[in-house]
């Protein structure tokens, strides 16, 4: 398991091999049996995706049921502040119900809820500069301004605190992390932008297909979503040292493409297209090698 974990982590992080990715998944209070079951299933599915991605569960923290108390959440966020470094990445998924009274947002938990201000203060103490926070709760749009920050990608299920109906976004976000359909560029990796686009589209489709007005409008704030990889699909899991090396090369090339795109407006058209073509050619050759290795396994 340790060897597989190292293979997966190195290939997933690409050039940032000394960085670590940490997950915190919180299934909040359901209030009714149907919601308790729904949130528990989503929590477990996200935990499975996180463990598949890292190869083990040493950096996957899961709080659910009675264990998802305010004290437990505070302790886990405090632990992340102690164990992470600036080079690390943190992905936090909040599942359940939220509430907003016009002034204060609260994430509903067994026992006392945690309010938005307390949560973001704990979040701010985490040194990891690359952060992804996905709040799938009702009324989650209330935190869009307060929880935004440098290096932080924030995703909410609703556009405001006024959208208070139980959301569908969490179900589709969870599905995205194991979906070939969500993998828009077919690289075997689901990044936060891909997962958001997939989930937001599925939410919209679900209301349209039911002939109902949507009561939630997912939002994404921050410019790091496309470069924040949140899950590996099974096809991207390395099982040999040779495959590890090739997947590492693929991750580096993926990062080069994203960097080129980010500098597009600063480059001459001819230079941009030439450099992009070169990287895409290298990527195609590496992908061909990967396919050959997999076909021989």
C-alpha positions as protocol buffer text, in pm:
chain_id: "A"
residue {
  index: 1
  type: UNK
  ca { x: 0 y: 0 z: 0 }
}
residue {
  index: 2
  type: UNK
  ca { x: 282 y: 243 z: 82 }
}
residue {
  index: 3
  type: UNK
  ca { x: 452 y: 192 z: -255 }
}
residue {
  index: 4
  type: UNK
  ca { x: 125 y: 239 z: -439 }
}
residue {
  index: 5
  type: UNK
  ca { x: 55 y: 552 z: -235 }
}
residue {
  index: 6
  type: UNK
  ca { x: 387 y: 705 z: -334 }
}
residue {
  index: 7
  type: UNK
  ca { x: 328 y: 621 z: -700 }
}
residue {
  index: 8
  type: UNK
  ca { x: -16 y: 779 z: -699 }
}
residue {
  index: 9
  type: UNK
  ca { x: 88 y: 1090 z: -507 }
}
residue {
  index: 10
  type: UNK
  ca { x: 392 y: 1162 z: -723 }
}
residue {
  index: 11
  type: UNK
  ca { x: 206 y: 1121 z: -1051 }
}
residue {
  index: 12
  type: UNK
  ca { x: -89 y: 1326 z: -923 }
}
residue {
  index: 13
  type: UNK
  ca { x: 114 y: 1623 z: -807 }
}
residue {
  index: 14
  type: UNK
  ca { x: 341 y: 1624 z: -1109 }
}
residue {
  index: 15
  type: UNK
  ca { x: 635 y: 1859 z: -1062 }
}
residue {
  index: 16
  type: UNK
  ca { x: 542 y: 1940 z: -702 }
}
residue {
  index: 17
  type: UNK
  ca { x: 659 y: 1607 z: -566 }
}
residue {
  index: 18
  type: UNK
  ca { x: 746 y: 1744 z: -222 }
}
residue {
  index: 19
  type: UNK
  ca { x: 397 y: 1886 z: -167 }
}
residue {
  index: 20
  type: UNK
  ca { x: 116 y: 1691 z: -6 }
}
residue {
  index: 21
  type: UNK
  ca { x: -259 y: 1696 z: -66 }
}
residue {
  index: 22
  type: UNK
  ca { x: -487 y: 1670 z: 236 }
}
residue {
  index: 23
  type: UNK
  ca { x: -861 y: 1604 z: 230 }
}
residue {
  index: 24
  type: UNK
  ca { x: -1120 y: 1690 z: 495 }
}
residue {
  index: 25
  type: UNK
  ca { x: -1471 y: 1559 z: 426 }
}
residue {
  index: 26
  type: UNK
  ca { x: -1755 y: 1656 z: 659 }
}
residue {
  index: 27
  type: UNK
  ca { x: -2106 y: 1512 z: 648 }
}
residue {
  index: 28
  type: UNK
  ca { x: -2325 y: 1743 z: 853 }
}
residue {
  index: 29
  type: UNK
  ca { x: -2658 y: 1706 z: 1027 }
}
residue {
  index: 30
  type: UNK
  ca { x: -2935 y: 1561 z: 812 }
}
residue {
  index: 31
  type: UNK
  ca { x: -3232 y: 1626 z: 1037 }
}
residue {
  index: 32
  type: UNK
  ca { x: -3443 y: 1364 z: 858 }
}
residue {
  index: 33
  type: UNK
  ca { x: -3367 y: 1002 z: 778 }
}
residue {
  index: 34
  type: UNK
  ca { x: -3359 y: 1061 z: 403 }
}
residue {
  index: 35
  type: UNK
  ca { x: -3105 y: 1337 z: 441 }
}
residue {
  index: 36
  type: UNK
  ca { x: -2897 y: 1146 z: 696 }
}
residue {
  index: 37
  type: UNK
  ca { x: -2872 y: 857 z: 449 }
}
residue {
  index: 38
  type: UNK
  ca { x: -2800 y: 1089 z: 156 }
}
residue {
  index: 39
  type: UNK
  ca { x: -2523 y: 1279 z: 332 }
}
residue {
  index: 40
  type: UNK
  ca { x: -2369 y: 961 z: 471 }
}
residue {
  index: 41
  type: UNK
  ca { x: -2356 y: 807 z: 123 }
}
residue {
  index: 42
  type: UNK
  ca { x: -2203 y: 1121 z: -28 }
}
residue {
  index: 43
  type: UNK
  ca { x: -1947 y: 1142 z: 251 }
}
residue {
  index: 44
  type: UNK
  ca { x: -1837 y: 782 z: 200 }
}
residue {
  index: 45
  type: UNK
  ca { x: -1824 y: 818 z: -179 }
}
residue {
  index: 46
  type: UNK
  ca { x: -1602 y: 1128 z: -151 }
}
residue {
  index: 47
  type: UNK
  ca { x: -1381 y: 948 z: 100 }
}
residue {
  index: 48
  type: UNK
  ca { x: -1345 y: 656 z: -142 }
}
residue {
  index: 49
  type: UNK
  ca { x: -1246 y: 894 z: -422 }
}
residue {
  index: 50
  type: UNK
  ca { x: -991 y: 1065 z: -197 }
}
residue {
  index: 51
  type: UNK
  ca { x: -839 y: 734 z: -83 }
}
residue {
  index: 52
  type: UNK
  ca { x: -825 y: 610 z: -442 }
}
residue {
  index: 53
  type: UNK
  ca { x: -644 y: 928 z: -540 }
}
residue {
  index: 54
  type: UNK
  ca { x: -382 y: 912 z: -266 }
}
residue {
  index: 55
  type: UNK
  ca { x: -356 y: 535 z: -243 }
}
residue {
  index: 56
  type: UNK
  ca { x: -424 y: 528 z: 133 }
}
residue {
  index: 57
  type: UNK
  ca { x: -613 y: 723 z: 396 }
}
residue {
  index: 58
  type: UNK
  ca { x: -331 y: 883 z: 595 }
}
residue {
  index: 59
  type: UNK
  ca { x: -420 y: 1228 z: 459 }
}
residue {
  index: 60
  type: UNK
  ca { x: -796 y: 1175 z: 431 }
}
residue {
  index: 61
  type: UNK
  ca { x: -996 y: 1292 z: 734 }
}
residue {
  index: 62
  type: UNK
  ca { x: -1367 y: 1207 z: 745 }
}
residue {
  index: 63
  type: UNK
  ca { x: -1622 y: 1340 z: 993 }
}
residue {
  index: 64
  type: UNK
  ca { x: -1980 y: 1212 z: 973 }
}
residue {
  index: 65
  type: UNK
  ca { x: -2282 y: 1133 z: 1186 }
}
residue {
  index: 66
  type: UNK
  ca { x: -2239 y: 1212 z: 1554 }
}
residue {
  index: 67
  type: UNK
  ca { x: -1864 y: 1240 z: 1491 }
}
residue {
  index: 68
  type: UNK
  ca { x: -1913 y: 1555 z: 1285 }
}
residue {
  index: 69
  type: UNK
  ca { x: -1950 y: 1785 z: 1584 }
}
residue {
  index: 70
  type: UNK
  ca { x: -1831 y: 2144 z: 1602 }
}
residue {
  index: 71
  type: UNK
  ca { x: -1553 y: 2041 z: 1841 }
}
residue {
  index: 72
  type: UNK
  ca { x: -1440 y: 1761 z: 1607 }
}
residue {
  index: 73
  type: UNK
  ca { x: -1441 y: 1994 z: 1305 }
}
residue {
  index: 74
  type: UNK
  ca { x: -1250 y: 2259 z: 1498 }
}
residue {
  index: 75
  type: UNK
  ca { x: -995 y: 2000 z: 1606 }
}
residue {
  index: 76
  type: UNK
  ca { x: -948 y: 1872 z: 1251 }
}
residue {
  index: 77
  type: UNK
  ca { x: -900 y: 2219 z: 1104 }
}
residue {
  index: 78
  type: UNK
  ca { x: -656 y: 2297 z: 1386 }
}
residue {
  index: 79
  type: UNK
  ca { x: -465 y: 1978 z: 1305 }
}
residue {
  index: 80
  type: UNK
  ca { x: -439 y: 2080 z: 940 }
}
residue {
  index: 81
  type: UNK
  ca { x: -294 y: 2412 z: 1054 }
}
residue {
  index: 82
  type: UNK
  ca { x: -28 y: 2216 z: 1244 }
}
residue {
  index: 83
  type: UNK
  ca { x: 68 y: 1953 z: 986 }
}
residue {
  index: 84
  type: UNK
  ca { x: 53 y: 2137 z: 654 }
}
residue {
  index: 85
  type: UNK
  ca { x: 312 y: 2365 z: 500 }
}
residue {
  index: 86
  type: UNK
  ca { x: 281 y: 2648 z: 249 }
}
residue {
  index: 87
  type: UNK
  ca { x: 368 y: 2407 z: -34 }
}
residue {
  index: 88
  type: UNK
  ca { x: 79 y: 2172 z: 49 }
}
residue {
  index: 89
  type: UNK
  ca { x: -278 y: 2168 z: -81 }
}
residue {
  index: 90
  type: UNK
  ca { x: -597 y: 2125 z: 120 }
}
residue {
  index: 91
  type: UNK
  ca { x: -938 y: 2018 z: -15 }
}
residue {
  index: 92
  type: UNK
  ca { x: -1235 y: 2057 z: 220 }
}
residue {
  index: 93
  type: UNK
  ca { x: -1582 y: 1926 z: 131 }
}
residue {
  index: 94
  type: UNK
  ca { x: -1886 y: 2025 z: 340 }
}
residue {
  index: 95
  type: UNK
  ca { x: -2202 y: 1817 z: 289 }
}
residue {
  index: 96
  type: UNK
  ca { x: -2538 y: 1878 z: 451 }
}
residue {
  index: 97
  type: UNK
  ca { x: -2763 y: 2168 z: 543 }
}
residue {
  index: 98
  type: UNK
  ca { x: -2676 y: 2529 z: 606 }
}
residue {
  index: 99
  type: UNK
  ca { x: -2877 y: 2820 z: 738 }
}
residue {
  index: 100
  type: UNK
  ca { x: -2863 y: 3198 z: 703 }
}
residue {
  index: 101
  type: UNK
  ca { x: -3064 y: 3451 z: 901 }
}
residue {
  index: 102
  type: UNK
  ca { x: -2963 y: 3752 z: 695 }
}
residue {
  index: 103
  type: UNK
  ca { x: -2647 y: 3810 z: 896 }
}
residue {
  index: 104
  type: UNK
  ca { x: -2487 y: 3482 z: 1004 }
}
residue {
  index: 105
  type: UNK
  ca { x: -2432 y: 3165 z: 802 }
}
residue {
  index: 106
  type: UNK
  ca { x: -2418 y: 2836 z: 994 }
}
residue {
  index: 107
  type: UNK
  ca { x: -2316 y: 2487 z: 886 }
}
residue {
  index: 108
  type: UNK
  ca { x: -2558 y: 2254 z: 1061 }
}
residue {
  index: 109
  type: UNK
  ca { x: -2385 y: 1991 z: 1278 }
}
residue {
  index: 110
  type: UNK
  ca { x: -2489 y: 1750 z: 1554 }
}
residue {
  index: 111
  type: UNK
  ca { x: -2500 y: 1966 z: 1865 }
}
residue {
  index: 112
  type: UNK
  ca { x: -2394 y: 2330 z: 1823 }
}
residue {
  index: 113
  type: UNK
  ca { x: -2353 y: 2451 z: 1465 }
}
residue {
  index: 114
  type: UNK
  ca { x: -2037 y: 2623 z: 1345 }
}
residue {
  index: 115
  type: UNK
  ca { x: -2085 y: 2973 z: 1207 }
}
residue {
  index: 116
  type: UNK
  ca { x: -1918 y: 3108 z: 896 }
}
residue {
  index: 117
  type: UNK
  ca { x: -1689 y: 3348 z: 1080 }
}
residue {
  index: 118
  type: UNK
  ca { x: -1551 y: 3080 z: 1312 }
}
residue {
  index: 119
  type: UNK
  ca { x: -1495 y: 2845 z: 1019 }
}
residue {
  index: 120
  type: UNK
  ca { x: -1307 y: 3095 z: 803 }
}
residue {
  index: 121
  type: UNK
  ca { x: -1085 y: 3196 z: 1095 }
}
residue {
  index: 122
  type: UNK
  ca { x: -980 y: 2833 z: 1135 }
}
residue {
  index: 123
  type: UNK
  ca { x: -932 y: 2810 z: 760 }
}
residue {
  index: 124
  type: UNK
  ca { x: -711 y: 3119 z: 754 }
}
residue {
  index: 125
  type: UNK
  ca { x: -475 y: 2959 z: 1007 }
}
residue {
  index: 126
  type: UNK
  ca { x: -391 y: 2674 z: 766 }
}
residue {
  index: 127
  type: UNK
  ca { x: -55 y: 2755 z: 601 }
}
residue {
  index: 128
  type: UNK
  ca { x: -124 y: 2556 z: 281 }
}
residue {
  index: 129
  type: UNK
  ca { x: -142 y: 2825 z: 13 }
}
residue {
  index: 130
  type: UNK
  ca { x: -348 y: 2617 z: -229 }
}
residue {
  index: 131
  type: UNK
  ca { x: -693 y: 2556 z: -83 }
}
residue {
  index: 132
  type: UNK
  ca { x: -1019 y: 2426 z: -223 }
}
residue {
  index: 133
  type: UNK
  ca { x: -1337 y: 2463 z: -18 }
}
residue {
  index: 134
  type: UNK
  ca { x: -1657 y: 2310 z: -153 }
}
residue {
  index: 135
  type: UNK
  ca { x: -1966 y: 2402 z: 47 }
}
residue {
  index: 136
  type: UNK
  ca { x: -2259 y: 2201 z: -88 }
}
residue {
  index: 137
  type: UNK
  ca { x: -2511 y: 2316 z: 172 }
}
residue {
  index: 138
  type: UNK
  ca { x: -2827 y: 2519 z: 139 }
}
residue {
  index: 139
  type: UNK
  ca { x: -2767 y: 2894 z: 189 }
}
residue {
  index: 140
  type: UNK
  ca { x: -2396 y: 2836 z: 117 }
}
residue {
  index: 141
  type: UNK
  ca { x: -2384 y: 3137 z: -115 }
}
residue {
  index: 142
  type: UNK
  ca { x: -2389 y: 3355 z: 197 }
}
residue {
  index: 143
  type: UNK
  ca { x: -2017 y: 3284 z: 245 }
}
residue {
  index: 144
  type: UNK
  ca { x: -1900 y: 3375 z: -106 }
}
residue {
  index: 145
  type: UNK
  ca { x: -1746 y: 3704 z: 2 }
}
residue {
  index: 146
  type: UNK
  ca { x: -1626 y: 3618 z: 352 }
}
residue {
  index: 147
  type: UNK
  ca { x: -1464 y: 3283 z: 265 }
}
residue {
  index: 148
  type: UNK
  ca { x: -1285 y: 3400 z: -50 }
}
residue {
  index: 149
  type: UNK
  ca { x: -909 y: 3449 z: -27 }
}
residue {
  index: 150
  type: UNK
  ca { x: -579 y: 3447 z: -210 }
}
residue {
  index: 151
  type: UNK
  ca { x: -494 y: 3098 z: -334 }
}
residue {
  index: 152
  type: UNK
  ca { x: -834 y: 2967 z: -229 }
}
residue {
  index: 153
  type: UNK
  ca { x: -1089 y: 2828 z: -471 }
}
residue {
  index: 154
  type: UNK
  ca { x: -1436 y: 2848 z: -320 }
}
residue {
  index: 155
  type: UNK
  ca { x: -1735 y: 2659 z: -457 }
}
residue {
  index: 156
  type: UNK
  ca { x: -2088 y: 2693 z: -321 }
}
residue {
  index: 157
  type: UNK
  ca { x: -2412 y: 2519 z: -410 }
}
residue {
  index: 158
  type: UNK
  ca { x: -2613 y: 2842 z: -406 }
}
residue {
  index: 159
  type: UNK
  ca { x: -2561 y: 3198 z: -523 }
}
residue {
  index: 160
  type: UNK
  ca { x: -2683 y: 3355 z: -199 }
}
residue {
  index: 161
  type: UNK
  ca { x: -2793 y: 3290 z: 156 }
}
residue {
  index: 162
  type: UNK
  ca { x: -3149 y: 3326 z: 36 }
}
residue {
  index: 163
  type: UNK
  ca { x: -3146 y: 2993 z: -150 }
}
residue {
  index: 164
  type: UNK
  ca { x: -3241 y: 2783 z: 151 }
}
residue {
  index: 165
  type: UNK
  ca { x: -3390 y: 2467 z: -1 }
}
residue {
  index: 166
  type: UNK
  ca { x: -3193 y: 2141 z: 41 }
}
residue {
  index: 167
  type: UNK
  ca { x: -2948 y: 2127 z: -249 }
}
residue {
  index: 168
  type: UNK
  ca { x: -2873 y: 1871 z: -517 }
}
residue {
  index: 169
  type: UNK
  ca { x: -2523 y: 1997 z: -587 }
}
residue {
  index: 170
  type: UNK
  ca { x: -2350 y: 1767 z: -337 }
}
residue {
  index: 171
  type: UNK
  ca { x: -2483 y: 1457 z: -510 }
}
residue {
  index: 172
  type: UNK
  ca { x: -2348 y: 1566 z: -847 }
}
residue {
  index: 173
  type: UNK
  ca { x: -2016 y: 1696 z: -709 }
}
residue {
  index: 174
  type: UNK
  ca { x: -1966 y: 1355 z: -551 }
}
residue {
  index: 175
  type: UNK
  ca { x: -2045 y: 1178 z: -878 }
}
residue {
  index: 176
  type: UNK
  ca { x: -1803 y: 1403 z: -1068 }
}
residue {
  index: 177
  type: UNK
  ca { x: -1500 y: 1271 z: -880 }
}
residue {
  index: 178
  type: UNK
  ca { x: -1552 y: 924 z: -1025 }
}
residue {
  index: 179
  type: UNK
  ca { x: -1698 y: 1017 z: -1363 }
}
residue {
  index: 180
  type: UNK
  ca { x: -1539 y: 975 z: -1704 }
}
residue {
  index: 181
  type: UNK
  ca { x: -1796 y: 1222 z: -1832 }
}
residue {
  index: 182
  type: UNK
  ca { x: -1667 y: 1489 z: -1592 }
}
residue {
  index: 183
  type: UNK
  ca { x: -1313 y: 1441 z: -1724 }
}
residue {
  index: 184
  type: UNK
  ca { x: -1349 y: 1701 z: -2000 }
}
residue {
  index: 185
  type: UNK
  ca { x: -992 y: 1680 z: -2134 }
}
residue {
  index: 186
  type: UNK
  ca { x: -978 y: 1299 z: -2092 }
}
residue {
  index: 187
  type: UNK
  ca { x: -650 y: 1301 z: -1899 }
}
residue {
  index: 188
  type: UNK
  ca { x: -773 y: 1068 z: -1623 }
}
residue {
  index: 189
  type: UNK
  ca { x: -768 y: 1348 z: -1367 }
}
residue {
  index: 190
  type: UNK
  ca { x: -1066 y: 1546 z: -1238 }
}
residue {
  index: 191
  type: UNK
  ca { x: -978 y: 1904 z: -1154 }
}
residue {
  index: 192
  type: UNK
  ca { x: -1201 y: 2138 z: -955 }
}
residue {
  index: 193
  type: UNK
  ca { x: -1318 y: 2326 z: -1264 }
}
residue {
  index: 194
  type: UNK
  ca { x: -1420 y: 2004 z: -1439 }
}
residue {
  index: 195
  type: UNK
  ca { x: -1601 y: 1879 z: -1130 }
}
residue {
  index: 196
  type: UNK
  ca { x: -1780 y: 2211 z: -1086 }
}
residue {
  index: 197
  type: UNK
  ca { x: -1884 y: 2232 z: -1452 }
}
residue {
  index: 198
  type: UNK
  ca { x: -2016 y: 1875 z: -1443 }
}
residue {
  index: 199
  type: UNK
  ca { x: -2206 y: 1919 z: -1116 }
}
residue {
  index: 200
  type: UNK
  ca { x: -2351 y: 2259 z: -1209 }
}
residue {
  index: 201
  type: UNK
  ca { x: -2471 y: 2122 z: -1543 }
}
residue {
  index: 202
  type: UNK
  ca { x: -2630 y: 1818 z: -1378 }
}
residue {
  index: 203
  type: UNK
  ca { x: -2806 y: 2039 z: -1123 }
}
residue {
  index: 204
  type: UNK
  ca { x: -2948 y: 2259 z: -1399 }
}
residue {
  index: 205
  type: UNK
  ca { x: -3054 y: 1957 z: -1604 }
}
residue {
  index: 206
  type: UNK
  ca { x: -3227 y: 1794 z: -1307 }
}
residue {
  index: 207
  type: UNK
  ca { x: -3454 y: 2094 z: -1251 }
}
residue {
  index: 208
  type: UNK
  ca { x: -3518 y: 2141 z: -1622 }
}
residue {
  index: 209
  type: UNK
  ca { x: -3605 y: 1774 z: -1671 }
}
residue {
  index: 210
  type: UNK
  ca { x: -3845 y: 1789 z: -1377 }
}
residue {
  index: 211
  type: UNK
  ca { x: -4010 y: 2104 z: -1515 }
}
residue {
  index: 212
  type: UNK
  ca { x: -3922 y: 2301 z: -1201 }
}
residue {
  index: 213
  type: UNK
  ca { x: -3758 y: 2635 z: -1134 }
}
residue {
  index: 214
  type: UNK
  ca { x: -3408 y: 2585 z: -996 }
}
residue {
  index: 215
  type: UNK
  ca { x: -3376 y: 2672 z: -628 }
}
residue {
  index: 216
  type: UNK
  ca { x: -2996 y: 2661 z: -634 }
}
residue {
  index: 217
  type: UNK
  ca { x: -2735 y: 2820 z: -858 }
}
residue {
  index: 218
  type: UNK
  ca { x: -2380 y: 2689 z: -796 }
}
residue {
  index: 219
  type: UNK
  ca { x: -2098 y: 2942 z: -782 }
}
residue {
  index: 220
  type: UNK
  ca { x: -1719 y: 2926 z: -817 }
}
residue {
  index: 221
  type: UNK
  ca { x: -1482 y: 3197 z: -693 }
}
residue {
  index: 222
  type: UNK
  ca { x: -1105 y: 3200 z: -742 }
}
residue {
  index: 223
  type: UNK
  ca { x: -872 y: 3140 z: -1034 }
}
residue {
  index: 224
  type: UNK
  ca { x: -714 y: 2811 z: -926 }
}
residue {
  index: 225
  type: UNK
  ca { x: -991 y: 2563 z: -1006 }
}
residue {
  index: 226
  type: UNK
  ca { x: -844 y: 2436 z: -1331 }
}
residue {
  index: 227
  type: UNK
  ca { x: -505 y: 2365 z: -1174 }
}
residue {
  index: 228
  type: UNK
  ca { x: -644 y: 2204 z: -856 }
}
residue {
  index: 229
  type: UNK
  ca { x: -663 y: 1830 z: -918 }
}
residue {
  index: 230
  type: UNK
  ca { x: -917 y: 1674 z: -684 }
}
residue {
  index: 231
  type: UNK
  ca { x: -940 y: 1312 z: -798 }
}
residue {
  index: 232
  type: UNK
  ca { x: -775 y: 1046 z: -1008 }
}
residue {
  index: 233
  type: UNK
  ca { x: -989 y: 814 z: -1212 }
}
residue {
  index: 234
  type: UNK
  ca { x: -900 y: 444 z: -1206 }
}
residue {
  index: 235
  type: UNK
  ca { x: -731 y: 475 z: -1545 }
}
residue {
  index: 236
  type: UNK
  ca { x: -477 y: 719 z: -1400 }
}
residue {
  index: 237
  type: UNK
  ca { x: -371 y: 504 z: -1104 }
}
residue {
  index: 238
  type: UNK
  ca { x: -11 y: 389 z: -1147 }
}
residue {
  index: 239
  type: UNK
  ca { x: 60 y: 23 z: -1070 }
}
residue {
  index: 240
  type: UNK
  ca { x: 425 y: -4 z: -1181 }
}
residue {
  index: 241
  type: UNK
  ca { x: 737 y: 212 z: -1158 }
}
residue {
  index: 242
  type: UNK
  ca { x: 737 y: 252 z: -1536 }
}
residue {
  index: 243
  type: UNK
  ca { x: 380 y: 375 z: -1533 }
}
residue {
  index: 244
  type: UNK
  ca { x: 459 y: 604 z: -1241 }
}
residue {
  index: 245
  type: UNK
  ca { x: 733 y: 770 z: -1444 }
}
residue {
  index: 246
  type: UNK
  ca { x: 512 y: 814 z: -1750 }
}
residue {
  index: 247
  type: UNK
  ca { x: 222 y: 953 z: -1549 }
}
residue {
  index: 248
  type: UNK
  ca { x: 463 y: 1192 z: -1383 }
}
residue {
  index: 249
  type: UNK
  ca { x: 572 y: 1313 z: -1728 }
}
residue {
  index: 250
  type: UNK
  ca { x: 208 y: 1351 z: -1826 }
}
residue {
  index: 251
  type: UNK
  ca { x: 136 y: 1561 z: -1518 }
}
residue {
  index: 252
  type: UNK
  ca { x: 432 y: 1790 z: -1595 }
}
residue {
  index: 253
  type: UNK
  ca { x: 310 y: 1837 z: -1953 }
}
residue {
  index: 254
  type: UNK
  ca { x: -45 y: 1907 z: -1833 }
}
residue {
  index: 255
  type: UNK
  ca { x: 96 y: 2176 z: -1606 }
}
residue {
  index: 256
  type: UNK
  ca { x: 299 y: 2325 z: -1892 }
}
residue {
  index: 257
  type: UNK
  ca { x: -18 y: 2352 z: -2102 }
}
residue {
  index: 258
  type: UNK
  ca { x: -202 y: 2529 z: -1820 }
}
residue {
  index: 259
  type: UNK
  ca { x: 89 y: 2771 z: -1773 }
}
residue {
  index: 260
  type: UNK
  ca { x: 96 y: 2844 z: -2145 }
}
residue {
  index: 261
  type: UNK
  ca { x: -276 y: 2916 z: -2143 }
}
residue {
  index: 262
  type: UNK
  ca { x: -236 y: 3151 z: -1848 }
}
residue {
  index: 263
  type: UNK
  ca { x: 27 y: 3350 z: -2044 }
}
residue {
  index: 264
  type: UNK
  ca { x: -171 y: 3350 z: -2369 }
}
residue {
  index: 265
  type: UNK
  ca { x: -239 y: 3724 z: -2369 }
}
residue {
  index: 266
  type: UNK
  ca { x: 127 y: 3805 z: -2312 }
}
residue {
  index: 267
  type: UNK
  ca { x: 256 y: 3604 z: -2610 }
}
residue {
  index: 268
  type: UNK
  ca { x: 262 y: 3653 z: -2985 }
}
residue {
  index: 269
  type: UNK
  ca { x: 17 y: 3426 z: -3163 }
}
residue {
  index: 270
  type: UNK
  ca { x: 286 y: 3242 z: -3357 }
}
residue {
  index: 271
  type: UNK
  ca { x: 500 y: 3182 z: -3049 }
}
residue {
  index: 272
  type: UNK
  ca { x: 203 y: 3065 z: -2843 }
}
residue {
  index: 273
  type: UNK
  ca { x: 75 y: 2825 z: -3108 }
}
residue {
  index: 274
  type: UNK
  ca { x: 423 y: 2688 z: -3174 }
}
residue {
  index: 275
  type: UNK
  ca { x: 494 y: 2621 z: -2807 }
}
residue {
  index: 276
  type: UNK
  ca { x: 148 y: 2474 z: -2751 }
}
residue {
  index: 277
  type: UNK
  ca { x: 185 y: 2245 z: -3050 }
}
residue {
  index: 278
  type: UNK
  ca { x: 520 y: 2119 z: -2922 }
}
residue {
  index: 279
  type: UNK
  ca { x: 382 y: 2039 z: -2578 }
}
residue {
  index: 280
  type: UNK
  ca { x: 72 y: 1873 z: -2721 }
}
residue {
  index: 281
  type: UNK
  ca { x: 292 y: 1656 z: -2941 }
}
residue {
  index: 282
  type: UNK
  ca { x: 501 y: 1551 z: -2641 }
}
residue {
  index: 283
  type: UNK
  ca { x: 184 y: 1480 z: -2448 }
}
residue {
  index: 284
  type: UNK
  ca { x: 46 y: 1262 z: -2727 }
}
residue {
  index: 285
  type: UNK
  ca { x: 368 y: 1061 z: -2740 }
}
residue {
  index: 286
  type: UNK
  ca { x: 369 y: 1005 z: -2364 }
}
residue {
  index: 287
  type: UNK
  ca { x: 1 y: 907 z: -2372 }
}
residue {
  index: 288
  type: UNK
  ca { x: 81 y: 654 z: -2645 }
}
residue {
  index: 289
  type: UNK
  ca { x: 348 y: 500 z: -2423 }
}
residue {
  index: 290
  type: UNK
  ca { x: 105 y: 486 z: -2132 }
}
residue {
  index: 291
  type: UNK
  ca { x: -155 y: 312 z: -2347 }
}
residue {
  index: 292
  type: UNK
  ca { x: 106 y: 61 z: -2461 }
}
residue {
  index: 293
  type: UNK
  ca { x: 211 y: -17 z: -2102 }
}
residue {
  index: 294
  type: UNK
  ca { x: -150 y: -58 z: -1989 }
}
residue {
  index: 295
  type: UNK
  ca { x: -236 y: -288 z: -2279 }
}
residue {
  index: 296
  type: UNK
  ca { x: 50 y: -518 z: -2181 }
}
residue {
  index: 297
  type: UNK
  ca { x: -49 y: -545 z: -1814 }
}
